[in-house]
Amino acid sequence: MSLAVMGGFETNYGASLFMCTFYISLGSLSLPLNILNIIAYGRSTIRHKYLYQVSYESFEIFDSLSLLLTGIGRGTALWGGYLYTNITVNDCFFKTYWVHTLDIGIEWPCWMVILMSIERICAATSPVIYKKYFSGYTKLYFVIFVVLAGLLSLAAGGISAWGDETINTSRHCAIITSTGTAYSTFHYTWVIFAYIFSFLSLLAVYCASTKVSASTNRNDRDKKFFIMMVMCFISILFVSGPSVVLVGIKWNAWEVSDVVVAIVTGMPGFLTIINMFINFRYRKDYRESFLLIFCWNRKRATAPTVTNFSVSPATFRTLQSVHQSKIAFSMARISE
């Protein structure tokens, strides 16, 4: 049994109040956006094409929920006057209700990022493998694997916390103060690796497509790749910030104000908002689905009826002459 004491979070009522308010506000904003993305990608005509994206957005819901639950849980402790009281690592994991969503809210999206990166590489470099493993129900099996991998990771975190009597000097109960040192360090290192791997997969796809694509299409393609790579690089920065700060706290490298912790750890939540605008701008089918949610392009989506059919005068004269020729030809056949 360990009798060690772990701090790392500065005790300041104003900073903690800001943190709780920030988490609740950001979670309340990102959660409905996640749901809108799922509805847009889940339209029957494109659902199969964007199965992985639907899964990713579904997992992102847990990240948004983790912000809400963490803000509510820590806020309740702050307003109750016991946020800055001691609690063990074991009790943080097994006696609070927000730690688990904090874990899987990061793990599941990261596993999906890895899976989508592998799919991207296979599609660009090996169409045979892509067709064999990333079509039909096989894609669904990979999503199930991601779910199981996230749950196994959560179980590993629970095992690392089991019986750990290390004392935390506050009840923030973040992942770093609710699990063992080895697990939490690996957890945040894995997060950074997932997005770096995604960036490298984009580079691989770009290099592969450069060899086979026509030069006339390169300007548009290069522009899209540039936007995607910039977004991926921003994602790396947004997920690396929390990882570096929290792992540093875990290893007692520094103490950080709750304001800094809130802003840094809330950065991945902004990715939902940024990705939504990028998808709306560069994915036509997503944009059409999104607009259909609010019936903004109902006129475009409605199929034309016979009563609304009209042609130009020139086209009408052409069709009339063709029709008359057919009648003349038929009359000639009858007279024979």
N, C-alpha and C positions, 0 to 999 in steps of 0.2 A: 504493500500500500504506500502510495506516494503522499508526502506531506508538503510538497512544493507549493509555492504561491505564485500565481501568474496574474500580472496586471496588463498594461498595454493600452487601456482606454482611459483617457483623462476624465476626471469627474468634474463636470460643469453642468449645472442645471439648464442654462440657456442653450448650450451646445447640444445637449441631449434632446431638448424640446424641439430644436430645429431639425435634428436627425429624424425624430419620429414623424414630425409633420411632413418633412420632405419625402420620406418613404411612403407614407399614406397617399400623398398627392400624386407622386410618380406612379405608384401602383394603380391608383384609380384612373389615371390617364392611359397607361399602357394596356391594361386589361381589356377595355372595350375595343381598342385598336387590334389586339390579338384576335378577338372574336370576329371583328369585321374582316380581317385577313383570312380567317378560316372559312367564313361564308363566301368570300370572293373566290378563293382557290377551290372551294368545295362544290362549285357549280357543276352540274352533271356532265356538261360538255368538255370540261377541262380537268375534272377531278382526278382521273387516272394519270394524266400528264404531270400533275403537280402533287402527286401523293406524298412525296417527301417534304414538299413545302408545307402542305397541310399538317403533316406530322410535326414538323419543326415549330410551326405556329401553335399547335396544340401543346407542345412541351413548353413553349415560351409562356403559356398561361400560368404555369407553375412558378415561373420566375416572377411574374407580375403578382401572383398571390403571395409569394414569399415576401415581397416588399410590403404589401398590405399587412400581412400577419406579423411581420417583424416590427413594423411601425406601431401596430396596435398592442402587441405584447410588451415591447419595451416602454411604450407610452403608458400602459397600465401600471407597470412597475415604477415608472418615474412619478406618476401622479399619486401612486400609493405610498411613495416614500421608501421603497425598498430596492430600487435599481442599483444602488451602490452598496449593497450588502453581499456577503460572501455566498458562493455556491460552488459545488464541485463540478468537474467535467462530466461525471456520470449523471448527475442530476440535470445538468444543462441539456444533455441529449435526451434523457428519458422522461423528464418532467416539464418540458416546455413544448409548445405546439407549433413553433415556427422554424425550428432548426431543420426539420426534415424537408420542408419545401425549399429552404435555402440550398440544401444539398442537391436534390433532384432537379430543382429549377435551373441549376447550372449544368449538371451532369447530362441530362437528356438532350438539351440543345447542342452540347459539345459533341456527343456521340452522333447526332444527326449531321452536324457539320462534317465530321469525318466520313460518314457514309455518303453524303452528297459529293464530297470531294473525290472519293474513290469512283463513284458513278461517273463523274465528270471526266476523270482520267481514262476510264475504260471506254467511254463514248468517243473520245478523241483519238485514242491510240489502238484500241482493239474492239472493233464493232462486233466481232463474233462473241467475245466474252460479254460485252454489253447486252447483246440480244439474248444471250443464254441466262444471265443472272440478274438483269435489271429490266425485265419485262414480265407482264402478267402478275400472278400471285407471288412470284419470287420477291418482288419489291416489298410486299406486305410482310413476308417472313423476316426480312432484314429490319423492318420497323419493330417487329416483335422482339428481335434480338436486342435492339437498342433499349427497349423498355426493360428487358431482363438485365441488361448490363447496368443500367441506372439503378435498378433495385438492388443488385448485388453490391454496387458501390455504396449504397446507403447502408446495407447490412454490414459491410466492412467498416464503415464509420461507427456503427453501433457497437461492433465488437471491439474497436479500438477505445471506445469510451467506457465499456463495461468494467465496473469496479475501479475506475480511475478516480481517486480521491484528491487529485490536484485541485487546489482551491483557487477559484477565480475571484478577484476582488470586486467584481461587478456582475450583474445579471444580464449583460448584453447577449450572452449565449449565441455568439457567432459560430461559424463552423470551426474556427481556430480555437475557440474556448469550449467546444462541445465534443471534440474528437481528439485522438492522439496526435502527437507531433508528426509522426511519419505519414499518417493518413492525410492530414490537412495539407501538409507540404506537397505530397503527391497530387492531391486534388487540384490545387491551384496551378501546379506545374502542368498538369494534363490540360487544363483550360487553355493555357497559352499555346501549348503544342497543337491543339485542335485547330486554332485559327491560323497558326503559322503553316500548318499542313494545307489548309484551304488556300492560302495565298500561293504556296508552291504548286498546288494543283492547277491554279489558274495560269501560272507561268508555263507549266507543262502543256496545257491545252493550247495556249497561245503559240508556243513554238511548234506544236504539231499541226495546228491549223494554218500556220504561215507557209508550210511546205506544200499544201494542197489547194489552198484557196486561190481564186483568181485575183489578179492585181486590181481589177476594177471594183472589187468589193472590200478592199482592204481599209479604205478610209472609214466606212461605217463600222466595220468589224473592230478596227483599232480603237475607235472612239468608245464602243461598248466595253471592250476589254479594259480600257483605261479607267472608265467609271467603276467597273467591277473591282479592279485591283485597288483603286483608291479606297473604295468602301471596305474591302477586306483589310487593308492596312489600318484604316480607322478602327475597325473591329478589334484588331490586334492591340491597338493602343488602349481601347476602352476596356478590354478584359485583362490586359497586363497590369493596368493601374491598381485595381483591387487586389490582384494576386500579389504584387510586390509589397503593397502596404500591409496587407493582412499577414502574409508570411513573415514579414519583418517584425510585426507585433508578436507573432507566435514565438519567434526566436529571441524575443526581448531585445531587439535591435533599437527600438524606439517606442515612445508613447505618442499617440496621435489623438487630436481633438475629435469629438463626435461630428463636428462640422465637416472636417476633412474626410472622415470615414464615410459619412453620408454621401458627400458629393462623389467621392471616388468609387464607392461600391454601387452607387446609383447610375454610373455611366453606362453599364450594359443595358439598363432599362431604356436609355435613349436610342439604342440601336433599333428597337421596334418602330419608333417614329421615323427614323432616317430611312430604314429599309422600306417602309411603306411608301414614302415619297419616291424613292428610286424605282420601286416596282411599278408604281402608277405612271411614271414617266417613260420607262423603257420596256414594259411588258404590255402589249396591246390587249391580249386576252384577259389579263388581270384588270386592266383599266376598264374594259367593257363590263366585266363581272362586277367590279366595284360600283360603277355607275348604275348598273341594273338594280343594285340593292336599294338605291334611292329613286329609281325610275327616271333617271335623268336622260337616258337614251332609249326610252321605250319606243319612240317613233322609229329609231334605227333598227331596233331589235324585232319590230313587228313585220311579219312577212307581208308583201304586197298582195292584195286581193285582185280578183278579175275586174271588179267595178272601178278600182283605182288605176287600172292599166291604161296607159296613153302612149302614143308615139308621135313623132314629129310629122308634119305634112309630107316631107320628102320620103320618109320611111313608109308612110301610108300609101303613097302613090306607087312605090316599088312593090309593096305587098299586093296592091290591087292589080297591077299588071301581071304579076306572077300568077295570081288567082285566075285571072281571065285567060291566061295562056293554058293553064291546066284544064279549064272548062272547054276551050277550043280543042285541045288534044283529045279530051274524052268524047266530045261530039264527033270528031273525025273517026275515032275507033268504032263508035256506034254505027255511023253511016256505012262503014265497011261491012 
